[in-house]
Amino acid sequence: MKMFKKFTVTALTAVIAVTASFAGVAAAADSLKGKITVNGSTALLPLTLQAAKEFQKLHPKVKIAASGKGSVTGPQAVKKGIADIGACDWDASIDVPGFKAFDGQVANKVAVIPFATIVNKNVGVDNLTTEQLKGIYAGKITNWKEVGGSDANIVVITRAFGSGTRVNYQAKALGGGDIVKKEKNYKETGSSGDMKTAIGTTPNAIGYIDLVYVTGNDIKAVKFNGVEATTDNVINGSYKIWAYGYYMTKGQPTGATKEFIEYVQSKKFQQGSLKKLKFIPISAMQS
Amino acid sequence: MGAPVHGLTAKTQTSLEEVKRNTKRHRRHLLGNSISRYYFLFSILALCLVLGLVIVFIGKTALLLFTRISPQDFFFSFNWTPEEDAFGAAAFIVNTLSLTALTLVIAVPISVGMAVLCAEIAPNWLKSFIRPVLDLLVGIPSIVYGYLGLTVLLPFLRRVSGEGLGDGLLAAALVLALMVLPTICRISDDAIVAVPRKYRDAAYALGSTRLQVIMRVVLPAASRGIISAVILGMTRAVGETMAVVMVIGNTPQLAKSLFAPTSVLTSNIVMQISNVEFDSTWNYSLHMMAFLLLLISFVLILIIRLLGRKRRDA
């Protein structure tokens, strides 16, 4: 009798436990809850917004707020605890020229961003080498005829210090070379949009921008060391001016944040929406 | 029930009811009054609190700068290379002052001239056309002026001057002049209209010409109003950011020519504030620049107030 009772209790407990665990799993799948704040790079913002839209359709209880201001604001916001994800155009967990590493942050690769050297449509030059670009940005080459163009002063347009585009361009296109500061024909712009307008309206101007912005007839992308700036050339390894885009998190991501980053890194998103936005899937560069 | 014994009672009764009703209404009014009074008091206090917090916050962060570098380095050094720990803001201060001066040199003669035209010379149909147009110009967002400067004014300046870039003090001053013109013009206009008619009549009676009346009588009489109009325009020019950023070139160097790309306090803040770390000397020095702008507009507003008080005393 006593043994029977014991058995019943054990069985019941087991049943309850099993049911509960199943219910728990089911609930977890359905009710991924939380609020994710993304801050940082404007270059990555279109990608983040698209991913957020799709992710929220799958998990209606997750709220994602995304905004863009500039690459370095990403890891800074994460450091201050006002954002869960800091979108950044460089790996902010290690030192890069001008910026110290952000301790304790983890860089999650989410996309490949190609950059292009662009010039005003009136510039006759269509190929520049690393050395020529270095000379132009260091202020040593100041006339287009020195690099095979017509006799006209080069107008150098660059992004403000701290821009992710600038950090990457300096590292990849100028081989870490300096960008001149105090010259007559030197101008800084605040965003990719301003850069495009400035190059388009200034004759003899040279600048650099995300490849996705290279559209219209006012500007043209020049070849880099003889290689055309296309996504194909980035993937086959011949075009070198590109960088990974990162989602910085405080420690390893957890919960909804982890799920979201995994969604962005998933094959479905990388091969689908991300490609449509003219970014390059990270898997293309790792193979 | 029974009819009143005599008319008087009825009258007294109605007036009593009226008094009661009136007291009720009176009380309601009193309540309304006190509620709105507290509401307004609360609004003003809230506003003061927010304003105070802004000043305290900017000032506090700004003053932290001087724990890192000396005021001398900040105010008198022309070397602004934050990447290499050089935080000299003198170039921006000088540029801001020269940009404001240049703007006023361009804008004041034109806008005061227009004000005279509006108030004294133009026929009514022209007045009723100019004034709304000027009011409309004030409402256009500054970024639109900046964009027009970037896409229309800069190519024009490049063609005229033969410069490669065209960005610089002149471009910025021209854009700013267009922006402060309606402000200065409309306020001067009001000041001139407010000059009593008898002054003009007296001057004409003495045989003055119209030009003499305007130059010798009307403008001096309206001078205080015109000066405060100019100062109001100046505050707008000093603080304007978006339009300036797009046409000034944003190179942190002292402007030695009208066409050299350069940078002022506002444009430098807006270009860099989003790219600096929170607890860095760089961040503090940008806050110090903002605080400086706050002080400049505070002083300018103080001047307007003092002028206004003098006019009332006179």
Interface residues (C-beta under 8 A of the other chain):
Chain A: K69 G70 S71 V72 T73 Q76 K79 K80 G98 A152 N153 V155 A160 F161 G162 S163 K181 K182 E183 K184 N185 Y186 K187 E188 T189 G190 D194 T197 A198 T201 T202 P203 N204
Chain B: T81 P82 E83 Y147 L150 T151 L154 P155 R158 G164 L165 G166 D167 V245 M246 G249 N250 T251 P252 Q253 A260 P261 V270 M271 Q272 S274 N275 V276 E277 F278
